[in-house]
Amino acid sequence: MELLLLIVALMLAAVVLVGIGDRLHLPWPALMVVLGAVVAFVPGLPDAFEIEPDLILPLFLPPLLFATAQRTSWALFRARWRSIVTLAVALVAVTVAVVAGTATALIPGIGLSAAVALGAMVAPPDPVAVEAVAGSVRMPRRLLAVLQSEGLFNDATALVIFQTAVFATVSGAELRVTELLWRFVLGVVAAVVIGVVVARVARWLSDRVASTTGRSALTVVLPFAVYLLAEEVHASGVVAVVVVALQLRVHADADEAAERLVQRSFWDVVELLVTGVAFGLIGLDLRQVVSDAGADLPRMLVHALIVCAAVVGLRAVWMTVATVNLRRGGDPSAAPRTGREAVVLAWCGMRGLATLALALALPAVTSTGAPFPARAEIVVVACSVLVVTLLLPGFTLPLLVRMLGIAENAEAEHAAETVVARRAWKAALDRLVEQERAADLPEEVSAALHQRIGRLEAILRGDTVTDEDRERLAALRARKQTLDAIQADALAAARAEVLAARREPGVDPEAVDRVLRRLDLRTVLLD
């Protein structure tokens, strides 16, 4: 019961903090971490607020990865494959090595395998954290695309390294690089195959479900199912979820307009609530970390700060080198291309759920019954990196983007939408001409259709006012606003009457709800 109360409380807190974050221009997930930490250290609070570490990733990562992956595409990954390899694989591996070397020098008796496990915990920037913090900041799409691509795949590299290092520590076996490479390649290939197959099965099943609600519900089950299936066969659950999301978008039917509207709204709500619970748990678990450290906490925090500096410094150096290399290339859409962009990408290395889950999943003892080497300090260092890399960028990224002058240009964003809108309008116009030839439409019908299609491009790009007819459209808009206001008032009266009827005895509430839904749809269409 305590766990259920905790989850409900975190969901309510997320809803409240979304509004507060909007007013203060701060990322609400970072506020959730602070709130969770504050609540966790309230005196007298019971210690029952715990979730099994093995459940953290399977519960929270699949839906959030699925939601994030739906915003990208295979085409973008093909264009960004160099960035994915260098950031999601190479940078993670180098970070693991640097952190392992630093930890071996700082922490007595940690051992190489345990140090590598620590490096794997703190190496991957979290896709959920990056999306939650950087996604709300108006920065060039090139930068956000790089961060999204990196975040969707780097967990696969880190999880393979972590699992191999922990096994070597627990069993006393030697940690081998060849074994790491083999497990990584095999896990990724198997995950891609599983993702493609599951996406095909899901599409087949979706085509046979008539209900839009049922097809939307299928997308809720899919991330968890494919993640667990992949992990069961020792493949990468992270990659499998991403592949399923991308494949479903590739094969989406153009006529599924209502389904897309429903799923978009549904996933916005799911993403908000799950993110709120996940980031709240990060804050709540800090109390257990402090409790386990005991009197050695100050010394551990000093070591943690050194590791934080190494992690942040390495990412900054890596982005600087990437900038130099990209300047020599000819891809204008790549990032970072300037020193300012490199600073932003270096500052966006937020750690999150994966780091917390891996830290808490460390076994307490080895196979011989001996304590896991330096377990308490490893957890303290990992959580410190999480807090530093999440909260500092979370609260300072909007200011940094404004100071560096790389906030997304509204004109550039509008120009990108205009290109797509013109393509859509051209396709609609071509199809109209084909239909005119085939159906031999009356002249007045054809003229009316051309008038409607002619307005489509402006509607799609969100710009219905041009310089040539600004005065005429202003007058039309004023008249339309008057008509809309009268019609909206009439619809409001209709809705009030329907709701009043619902409260009357003898009236079928289901019939009332169907009428009310039609009224609501009419109101939304007018808006």
Secondary structure, 3 states (H helix, E strand, C coil): CHHHHHHHHHHHHHHHHHHHHHHHCCCHHHHHHHHHHHHHCCCCCCCCCCCCHHHHHHHHHHHHHHHHHCCCCHHHHHHCHHHHHHHHHHHHHHHHHHHHHHHHHHCCCCCHHHHHHHHHHHCCCCHHHHHHHHCCCCCCHHHHHHHHHHHHHHHHHHHHHHHHHHHHHHHCCCCCHHHHHHHHHHHHHHHHHHHHHHHHHHHHHHHCCCCHHHHHHHHHHHHHHHHHHHHHCCCCHHHHHHHHHHHHHHCCCCCCHHHHHHHHHHHHHHHHHHHHHHHHHHHHCHHHHHHHHHHHHHHHHHHHHHHHHHHHHHHHHHHHHHHHHHHHCCCCCCCCCCHHHHHHHHHCCCCCHHHHHHHHCCCCECCCCCECCCHHHHHHHHHHHHHHHHHHHHHHHHHHHHHHCCCCCHHHHHHHHHHHHHHHHHHHHHHHHHHHHHHCCCHHHHHHHHHHHHHHHHHHCCCCCCCCCHHHHHHHHHHHHHHHHHHHHHHHHHHHHHHHHHCCCCCCHHHHHHHHHHHHHHHHHHC
